[in-house]
Amino acid sequence: MMVSSSRKMLDKYKPPKAFSWQTLILLNLFSWLMAWLATSLVQFLLIHLGWIFLIFGIYWWTSGNKLFKIGGFPLSPWIAGGVICGYIFGFILGNFLAAALILWPLISAVIAALPIILGSDLKLKMPPPEYRQALVWLFTSQFLLSCWFQFYFLTQDWLTEYPTILTDNFNRSAFVINVTPPPLSKERLPRGVTILDLMGSRIEEQLRNKPWSDVERSLLPSEREKLLNEMANEVRQEMASNEIEEDDLWQIGYNISLRDSGYNLELQAIWQGPRSQIQEYIISKPCQITQLNRQTDVGINTISQVKCEPARGWGVAEPIVATR
């Protein structure tokens, strides 16, 4: 019974003839099985040999199968090209999805053109005149497709390195469409908001409940400039990330004015990166520094009170453009 079942299975998967795509697929499986049992250099050679058998077997199978044709147009070069990209960029080089997808159309175009430009002696030949225009269209279309794939990955890299771009308005863009805009959340706010929030917290920590004379001394032009520059550098170091490179594109500024019992300090983060409008994108965070008289055992002591309001401006409540 077991012998009969084994024979039926062998007959089912037996190639119709020695020179066929089924033979190549079986050689692929046999090579990988032997590689699993082998070690070192032999294992390395068998694995790569198995991939070569697989590529030729799949191309042969899909070329002769009507299921892999659309209106007479063969899909086998693109299927084989996908397997080749998986072999080169996935197995040999590791996980390089971007490079594989970018080169896939070009590799597939070369495979599709081989029967036309390759002679029976495996030497390159001039394509017949009736095929030349088709070859031009083939390579032009696949080159354009590769460019679009590359542009997609380039855009994704920009959004990773400069996440504030997501806050901008793409309504007038000719090639970028925000298909599913995420809801307004902390993750989508411009990083300038985080910079100002951290600076506001540091201002409150350093100036709150301090003697008023010390606070006024800290707000003198030279001391104020030094204090705010140090805070901005500390915040940038705290927020530093290997993936995000936009922090240096935020220019930190401020405006200070007198009020009845103290000062109004308005922190500003000005976006100097890529934007869709000519006007500057500005986010501001107002902080009120006031004096408070507190009764103590030795008399009245004047100290400072600091209160910073939430950041406002571009990309905070609504994507608006502020001007200086």
C-alpha positions as CSV (number, residue, x, y, z in Angstrom):
1,M,0.0,0.0,0.0
2,M,2.8,2.4,1.0
3,V,4.7,1.5,-2.2
4,S,1.7,2.1,-4.3
5,S,1.0,5.5,-2.7
6,S,4.7,6.5,-3.2
7,R,4.5,5.5,-6.8
8,K,1.4,7.5,-7.4
9,M,3.0,10.6,-5.8
10,L,6.1,10.2,-8.0
11,D,4.0,9.8,-11.1
12,K,2.1,12.9,-10.2
13,Y,5.1,15.1,-9.8
14,K,7.3,13.3,-12.4
15,P,8.3,15.8,-15.2
16,P,6.8,14.9,-18.5
17,K,10.3,15.0,-20.0
18,A,13.8,15.6,-18.8
19,F,14.1,19.1,-20.3
20,S,11.2,20.9,-18.7
21,W,10.4,23.5,-16.1
22,Q,9.2,20.8,-13.7
23,T,12.8,19.4,-13.8
24,L,14.2,22.8,-12.8
25,I,11.8,23.1,-9.9
26,L,12.6,19.6,-8.6
27,L,16.4,20.4,-9.0
28,N,15.7,23.6,-6.9
29,L,14.0,21.5,-4.1
30,F,16.7,18.9,-4.3
31,S,19.5,21.5,-4.0
32,W,17.9,23.1,-1.0
33,L,17.4,19.7,0.7
34,M,21.0,18.8,0.1
35,A,22.1,22.3,1.3
36,W,20.2,21.6,4.6
37,L,22.3,18.5,5.0
38,A,25.6,20.0,3.9
39,T,27.9,22.5,5.6
40,S,30.3,25.4,4.8
41,L,31.1,26.0,1.1
42,V,29.1,23.1,-0.3
43,Q,26.0,24.4,1.5
44,F,26.6,27.9,0.1
45,L,26.9,26.7,-3.4
46,L,23.9,24.5,-3.2
47,I,21.7,27.2,-1.9
48,H,22.6,29.6,-4.7
49,L,22.3,26.9,-7.3
50,G,18.8,26.2,-6.0
51,W,17.9,29.8,-6.5
52,I,19.2,29.7,-10.1
53,F,17.1,26.6,-10.8
54,L,14.1,28.3,-9.2
55,I,14.4,31.5,-11.3
56,F,14.7,29.6,-14.6
57,G,12.0,27.2,-13.7
58,I,9.5,29.9,-12.8
59,Y,10.3,31.9,-16.0
60,W,9.9,28.8,-18.1
61,W,6.6,27.8,-16.4
62,T,5.0,31.3,-16.5
63,S,6.1,31.8,-20.1
64,G,4.2,28.8,-21.3
65,N,1.1,29.2,-19.2
66,K,-1.8,31.2,-20.5
67,L,-2.9,32.2,-17.0
68,F,0.1,34.5,-16.8
69,K,-0.9,36.6,-19.9
70,I,-3.3,39.6,-20.0
71,G,-4.6,40.1,-23.5
72,G,-1.7,38.3,-25.0
73,F,0.8,40.3,-23.0
74,P,3.1,38.0,-21.0
75,L,3.7,38.6,-17.3
76,S,6.5,36.1,-17.0
77,P,9.3,38.7,-17.2
78,W,7.9,40.6,-14.3
79,I,7.3,37.5,-12.2
80,A,10.8,36.2,-12.9
81,G,12.2,39.7,-12.2
82,G,10.5,39.7,-8.9
83,V,12.1,36.4,-8.0
84,I,15.5,37.7,-9.1
85,C,15.1,40.9,-6.9
86,G,14.1,38.7,-4.0
87,Y,17.2,36.6,-4.5
88,I,19.6,39.5,-4.9
89,F,18.3,42.0,-2.5
90,G,16.5,39.8,0.0
91,F,18.7,36.7,0.2
92,I,22.1,37.9,-0.7
93,L,22.1,41.5,0.5
94,G,19.5,41.3,3.2
95,N,16.3,43.3,3.6
96,F,16.6,46.0,0.9
97,L,12.9,46.4,-0.1
98,A,13.5,49.9,-1.6
99,A,16.3,48.8,-3.9
100,A,14.5,45.7,-5.0
101,L,11.3,47.6,-5.9
102,I,13.1,50.3,-7.7
103,L,15.2,47.9,-9.9
104,W,12.4,45.4,-10.4
105,P,10.8,47.1,-13.4
106,L,14.2,47.6,-15.1
107,I,15.3,44.0,-14.5
108,S,11.9,42.8,-15.8
109,A,12.3,44.9,-18.9
110,V,15.7,43.4,-19.6
111,I,14.2,39.9,-19.3
112,A,11.3,40.8,-21.6
113,A,13.8,42.1,-24.2
114,L,16.2,39.2,-24.1
115,P,14.3,36.9,-26.6
116,I,14.4,39.9,-29.1
117,I,18.0,41.0,-28.7
118,L,19.6,37.6,-28.0
119,G,20.4,35.3,-30.8
120,S,20.4,31.5,-30.9
121,D,24.2,31.6,-30.2
122,L,23.5,33.7,-27.0
123,K,25.1,36.7,-28.6
124,L,23.5,40.2,-28.7
125,K,22.0,41.1,-32.0
126,M,20.2,44.2,-33.4
127,P,16.5,43.9,-32.8
128,P,14.3,43.7,-35.9
129,P,12.8,47.1,-37.0
130,E,9.3,46.0,-36.1
131,Y,10.3,45.5,-32.5
132,R,12.4,48.6,-31.9
133,Q,9.5,51.0,-31.1
134,A,8.0,48.4,-28.7
135,L,11.4,48.1,-26.9
136,V,11.6,51.9,-26.6
137,W,8.1,52.0,-25.0
138,L,9.0,49.1,-22.8
139,F,12.2,50.6,-21.3
140,T,10.7,54.1,-21.1
141,S,7.6,52.9,-19.2
142,Q,9.7,50.7,-16.8
143,F,12.2,53.5,-16.2
144,L,9.3,55.8,-15.4
145,L,7.8,53.2,-13.0
146,S,11.2,52.9,-11.3
147,C,11.4,56.7,-10.9
148,W,8.0,56.7,-9.2
149,F,9.0,53.9,-6.8
150,Q,12.2,55.8,-6.0
151,F,10.3,59.0,-5.5
152,Y,7.9,57.2,-3.1
153,F,10.8,55.9,-0.9
154,L,12.5,59.4,-1.1
155,T,9.3,61.0,0.2
156,Q,9.0,58.5,3.0
157,D,12.6,59.2,4.0
158,W,11.8,62.9,4.0
159,L,8.7,62.4,6.2
160,T,10.9,60.3,8.6
161,E,13.7,62.8,8.8
162,Y,11.4,65.9,8.7
163,P,8.1,64.9,10.3
164,T,6.9,68.5,10.4
165,I,6.3,68.3,6.7
166,L,3.2,66.3,7.5
167,T,1.7,69.3,9.1
168,D,1.8,71.3,5.9
169,N,-1.0,71.6,3.4
170,F,-0.6,69.5,0.2
171,N,-3.9,70.6,-1.4
172,R,-2.0,72.4,-4.2
173,S,0.6,69.8,-4.8
174,A,0.8,68.2,-8.2
175,F,2.1,64.8,-7.1
176,V,1.6,64.4,-3.3
177,I,-1.9,63.5,-2.0
178,N,-2.6,63.0,1.7
179,V,-5.0,60.0,1.2
180,T,-5.9,59.5,4.9
181,P,-4.9,62.5,6.9
182,P,-4.4,61.5,10.6
183,P,-6.4,63.3,13.2
184,L,-4.7,66.2,15.0
185,S,-2.6,64.6,17.7
186,K,0.6,65.2,19.6
187,E,2.5,62.9,17.1
188,R,1.3,65.1,14.2
189,L,2.1,68.5,15.8
190,P,5.2,70.3,14.5
191,R,8.3,69.5,16.5
192,G,8.6,73.3,17.1
193,V,5.7,72.9,19.6
194,T,7.7,70.3,21.6
195,I,10.8,72.5,21.5
196,L,8.8,75.5,22.9
197,D,7.0,73.4,25.5
198,L,10.4,72.1,26.8
199,M,11.8,75.6,26.9
200,G,8.8,76.9,28.7
201,S,9.2,74.2,31.3
202,R,12.8,75.1,31.8
203,I,11.9,78.8,32.1
204,E,9.3,78.0,34.8
205,E,11.8,75.9,36.7
206,Q,14.6,78.4,36.6
207,L,12.7,81.7,37.2
208,R,9.7,80.7,39.3
209,N,9.8,81.7,43.0
210,K,13.1,83.4,42.7
211,P,14.0,86.8,44.1
212,W,12.7,89.4,41.8
213,S,16.1,91.2,41.6
214,D,17.7,88.0,40.4
215,V,15.0,87.5,37.8
216,E,15.4,91.0,36.4
217,R,19.1,90.5,36.2
218,S,18.6,87.3,34.2
219,L,16.3,89.2,31.8
220,L,18.9,91.8,31.0
221,P,19.8,91.6,27.2
222,S,23.1,89.9,27.5
223,E,22.0,87.4,30.2
224,R,18.7,86.8,28.5
225,E,20.4,85.9,25.2
226,K,22.8,83.5,27.0
227,L,20.0,81.9,29.1
228,L,17.7,81.2,26.1
229,N,20.5,80.0,23.9
230,E,21.6,77.5,26.5
231,M,18.0,76.3,27.0
232,A,17.5,75.8,23.2
233,N,20.7,73.8,23.0
234,E,19.7,71.6,26.0
235,V,16.3,71.0,24.4
236,R,17.8,70.0,21.1
237,Q,20.2,67.6,22.8
238,E,17.3,66.1,24.7
239,M,15.2,65.7,21.6
240,A,18.1,64.4,19.4
241,S,17.3,61.4,17.3
242,N,19.3,59.4,14.8
243,E,16.3,59.3,12.4
244,I,15.0,62.9,12.7
245,E,17.2,65.6,11.3
246,E,14.9,68.6,11.3
247,D,15.6,70.1,14.7
248,D,18.4,72.4,13.3
249,L,15.8,73.8,10.9
250,W,13.9,75.4,13.7
251,Q,15.1,78.9,14.4
252,I,14.4,79.8,18.0
253,G,13.7,83.5,18.7
254,Y,11.8,85.6,21.2
255,N,10.1,88.9,21.9
256,I,10.1,90.6,25.3
257,S,8.0,93.5,26.5
258,L,7.3,95.2,29.8
259,R,3.9,94.9,31.6
260,D,2.6,96.5,34.7
261,S,4.0,94.1,37.1
262,G,6.6,92.3,35.1
263,Y,7.5,91.1,31.6
264,N,5.8,89.3,28.7
265,L,8.2,86.8,27.1
266,E,7.1,85.3,23.8
267,L,9.1,82.3,22.7
268,Q,9.1,81.7,18.9
269,A,10.0,78.7,16.8
270,I,10.4,79.6,13.1
271,W,10.4,76.8,10.6
272,Q,13.2,77.2,8.1
273,G,12.7,73.8,6.3
274,P,10.7,73.0,3.1
275,R,7.2,74.5,3.0
276,S,4.4,75.1,0.6
277,Q,4.0,78.8,1.2
278,I,6.4,81.8,0.8
279,Q,5.5,83.2,4.3
280,E,7.4,82.0,7.4
281,Y,5.8,79.4,9.5
282,I,5.9,80.6,13.1
283,I,4.8,79.0,16.4
284,S,4.8,81.1,19.6
285,K,4.5,80.4,23.3
286,P,3.7,83.4,25.6
287,C,5.1,83.4,29.1
288,Q,4.1,86.0,31.7
289,I,6.8,86.7,34.3
290,T,5.3,88.8,37.2
291,Q,6.4,89.8,40.6
292,L,4.6,88.7,43.8
293,N,4.9,90.2,47.2
294,R,5.0,87.5,49.9
295,Q,4.9,88.1,53.6
296,T,7.6,86.5,55.6
297,D,8.8,86.6,59.3
298,V,11.3,89.3,58.4
299,G,9.1,91.4,56.2
300,I,7.8,91.4,52.6
301,N,9.8,89.4,50.1
302,T,9.3,90.1,46.3
303,I,9.5,86.9,44.3
304,S,8.7,85.9,40.7
305,Q,5.8,84.1,39.2
306,V,6.0,82.4,35.8
307,K,3.2,81.1,33.7
308,C,3.5,79.9,30.2
309,E,0.5,79.4,27.9
310,P,0.1,76.6,25.4
311,A,1.9,77.1,22.1
312,R,-0.1,78.5,19.2
313,G,0.3,79.3,15.6
314,W,1.0,77.2,12.5
315,G,-0.1,73.6,12.8
316,V,-1.2,73.8,16.4
317,A,-5.0,74.3,16.3
318,E,-5.4,74.7,12.5
319,P,-2.7,74.7,9.8
320,I,-2.3,78.5,9.5
321,V,0.6,80.6,8.3
322,A,1.9,83.2,10.6
323,T,4.1,86.1,9.6
324,R,6.7,87.9,11.5
